């Protein structure tokens, strides 16, 4: 099927890229997408450049970039600012690695709590609930 992205209504544009019409409008308000001119008595039309730009935004989001970071990447999109783009990506990579480390700690803690629940014998208090209650008590003591 031939890609004819030269004359898309906002609804068709949204379907082509796989987003909601309101997402397009939101991105326009944020400055991530340009708003096409509206010829007198007609409707706005979107083209291939709009499709490519929105696909760029969605790809960057899948990699974890925030809208502000994507705005910066779009500023660099001419391909001549590789060092700046690399620095943004390195910062994002650092953030992702930190989140992974945090998730590993969370996984370990939850696995231990679940294991304690499985080892529970009799009608004693639930180790998971007790641990969470104690954590809240410790936090409130530290806050005073």
N, C-alpha and C positions, 0 to 999 in steps of 0.2 A: 504494500500500500504506500502510495506516495505521500510524503510529508508536505502538506500545504498549510503552513503556519503563517501565511501572510495576511489573513483576513478573519481572525477569530473574534467572536464575541467573548465577553467575560466568562459566560457559562461554559462555552466550548474550551476556552483557555484553561479554565479550572479542571475540566474533565481530562484534557490532554496531559496535564501535569499531575493530576491525582490529588488535588486540594479542593477545598471549599471556596466558593466565591468570596465569602467574608475573609478568608485567609489572604486572598489577593488584595482586597481593600485594606486590610490591616498592614500588609507589607508596603502598600503604597503610602499609607499614612506615616509609616516608619522610615520611608525613604529608600527601602530596599528595592522597590520596583517603581519605574516611572509610570505616571498616569498618562495614557495616550490622549492626544487632542480629540475633542469631540466636535466633528464637523456639524455645522448648523443644521438642525433638524434630523440628525443621524445619531448613531451610537458609536461608542469608542470601539476601536478594533485593535487587536493585539497581533504581534508578528513573531517570527522565529527568534529574534533577539530577546523578546520577552520570555518565550518558552525556555530558552537557554539560560537566561538569568535566573528564572525561578527554579529550574533544575539545579543550578549552582547553589542557590540558597538552601534547597532541600538536602542536597548532598553534604553541604557544610554542617547543617543541623544534625544529620545522621552521625557525623563525626564528633558531635558534642559542642560545636561552636555556638555561642550565644548570638543573639541578633546583633548586639553591638560589635562582637568580633567579626561577624559576617559582613557588617557594614564596612569594617576596616579591610577585610579581604577583598570586597568589591572595589574598594578604592585602589587596591593593588592589582586588579585583574588584568591589566595590560601585559603582564608577564615580565616586566622589566624590574620588578621590585622583589626578586626572589629572596634576598636576604631578610627583608622585613616580613615576608610571608613565612619564611622558615622560623623566624623568632616567634611569631604568633603560634605556629604549629608546635614548636618546642614547649612553649608555655602551656598549651592545651595538653600535650603529652604528659607533662609534669602533673597537671591537675588530674588526668585520667589515672595515672599511676598511683597518686595519693588516694583517690577514690577506691581503686582496687585494693590497696593496702587496708583501708578502712573496712571494706567489704569482707576481706579475709578475717579481720579481727571480729567482725560481727558474726561471720559464719562459725568461727571457733567458739565464741561465747554461746551462740544458740545451739550448736551441736552438743556442747557440754550440758546445757540446761535440758535438752531433750533426752540426753543419755541419763541424766539424773532422774528425770521423770520415769523413764523405762525401768530404772533400778528401784524405784519406789515400791515398798512393800507395806501393806497395811493401810490404815486410814490416817496417815500423817498428812500434814499440810503439803500442798503441791510445791516442789522445789522451784519451779518456774515462777509461780505467783509470789512465793516467799522472796526469791531473789529480786524480783522487780519491785516488791514493796520495800525491801531493804535498800535498794538503790535509790528510791524516792526519798526515804528517810535520811539517808546519808547526804543527798543533794540538799534537802531542806535544812539540815543541820549546818552544812557548809555555807548556806545563804544567809544565816543569821549572824 
